[in-house]
Amino acid sequence: MTTLFERNESERRLLLMDRSRPGRLGTTLPRLDVPESDLPDGSMLRDDLELPEVSEGEIVRYFSQISQLNFSIDHNFYPLGSCTMKYNPKLNDEIASLPGFSDIHPLQPEGTAQGAIKLLWELQEYLNEITGMAGCSLAPMAGADGELAGMLMARAYHLERGDDGRKNVLIPDSAHGTNPASAAMAGFEVVSLPSDSNGNTDLDALRDSVDDNLAGLMITLPSTLGLFDTNILDVTRIVRDAGGIVYGDGANLNAIVGRVKFGDLGFDVIHSNLHKTFTQPHGGGGPGAGPVIAGPRLVDYLPTPIAERGERDGGGDERFSLKRPPKTIGRMGAFHGNFGALARAWAYIRTLGREGIPQISEDAVINANYVLSQLRGFYDLPYDRSCMHEVVFSASSLRREHGARALDVAKRLIDYGIHPPTMYFPLIVDEALMIEPTETESKETLDFFIEVMKTIAKEAAEDPDLLHDAPHNTPNTRLDEARAARRPDLRWRRGSE
Ligand SMILES: *Cc1c(COP(=O)(O)O)cnc(C)c1O
């Protein structure tokens, strides 16, 4: 006789189709409330449509069980560097689901959606202030989309001035892969810029790379090494003096929000990932938003639309409308961005307020430096200096001495119920393990993680195969990742496993 636990476990492995029994029904269709009409003719209909036939109880169990196979920030610690997997307050979801926000249509008359447009305008104002920039478009749907918008704006700016020889965009070698991709998609040539031995931009290399062909620079701050580039004022000045546009990848503002403004540092245009710094369930969990925010030189080129506050109406109420910036690069999508994500970010900023926002960066930086200080000596630190919101370790000694790679450490963490950190990025760090604890984790959680990381370093020395074969206690163990990428099996077929 199998126990209930074993039964649940084997049930969990059943695919929906395997649970199907002819004649079972999980839904009741509502009563017909429109005139009945005939079906299209037979040539447009299928006879054998293989749909699962299951009861309502079965389907609820099925989805509940598979939902538990998914790791999420609501389950446990998720230190995925560069992704800012912080706790997402549930209040944000409640606000985004208010009928006045969730039951509206982008094509309904503006007069009937004033509250929603006002929310967009306020969010633009908050982002302008937080980043020290002049104007903001909420249209881009993700960080990479914001980058593309910013690069298209830089291009429009140069072309409008008749400066059509400016082809080169400088990008540091530590950059996120989306940066060179966005610059190339906007028609630029990408020129890689080396980092110096401290992880800052190499100023001599920068001076050698600027000439009349310079369109601009895309730089991430803090860098993807988790470091604040202490040369940044020189960097932005050199690029601007040479006639270039300075683009800031502000995907992660978690280390500087409320403390440092891009506008004060000489940036012309940036994007910010609302789904990272300003809380949204993201990755597998939902759509994001990557507003593009511009300084005086580029503000007229922002993607359309942007929300504007107009004159008060006869009754004394403020009026809000969606407008087209004068030299706009056009649209990034059908309408004005992912409204639900924008509403969540608005709710988060309003909840924290002026006092709460600087606390994000203070706590995020303290947490990352705590992890850095406790794991120093157990893992290599390629740039051993105070970090910002994330810390990049390397498993190169573990690999050299015991044959355990960053991948093996990451997989073993799963056995302890922790999501792996980002691995093998940035590309300039050998066997990189990029850890971002975020500000929402308690000291107890960080201490548990630190103990686990020390234990894994010890296991690597004593029994490296324990790491090579990890994870051991998950429904699927070590996957063949190359095969999964080259021959993905994404569809149920009768007889397939
Ligand atoms: C996440 C990230 C991006 C890309 O953002 P998406 O929303 O995934 O498109 C770009 N740059 C950096 C530094 C990032 O961390």
The ligand as a MOL file (V3000), in Angstrom:
LIG
                    3D

  0  0  0     0  0            999 V3000
M  V30 BEGIN CTAB
M  V30 COUNTS 15 15 0 0 0
M  V30 BEGIN ATOM
M  V30 1 C 17.8220 42.7880 -16.4010 0
M  V30 2 C 18.7910 43.6630 -17.0660 0
M  V30 3 C 18.5720 44.1370 -18.3690 0
M  V30 4 C 17.4290 43.6730 -19.2560 0
M  V30 5 O 16.1670 43.8750 -18.7320 0
M  V30 6 P 14.9190 43.0370 -19.2950 0
M  V30 7 O 13.7290 43.6010 -18.5820 0
M  V30 8 O 15.1810 41.6090 -18.9660 0
M  V30 9 O 14.8450 43.2480 -20.7680 0
M  V30 10 C 19.4810 45.0170 -18.9030 0
M  V30 11 N 20.5750 45.3970 -18.2090 0
M  V30 12 C 20.8220 44.9540 -16.9590 0
M  V30 13 C 22.0510 45.4150 -16.2370 0
M  V30 14 C 19.9510 44.0630 -16.3410 0
M  V30 15 O 20.2010 43.5990 -15.1210 0
M  V30 END ATOM
M  V30 BEGIN BOND
M  V30 1 1 1 2
M  V30 2 1 2 3
M  V30 3 2 2 14
M  V30 4 1 3 4
M  V30 5 2 3 10
M  V30 6 1 4 5
M  V30 7 1 5 6
M  V30 8 2 6 7
M  V30 9 1 6 8
M  V30 10 1 6 9
M  V30 11 1 10 11
M  V30 12 2 11 12
M  V30 13 1 12 13
M  V30 14 1 12 14
M  V30 15 1 14 15
M  V30 END BOND
M  V30 END CTAB
M  END
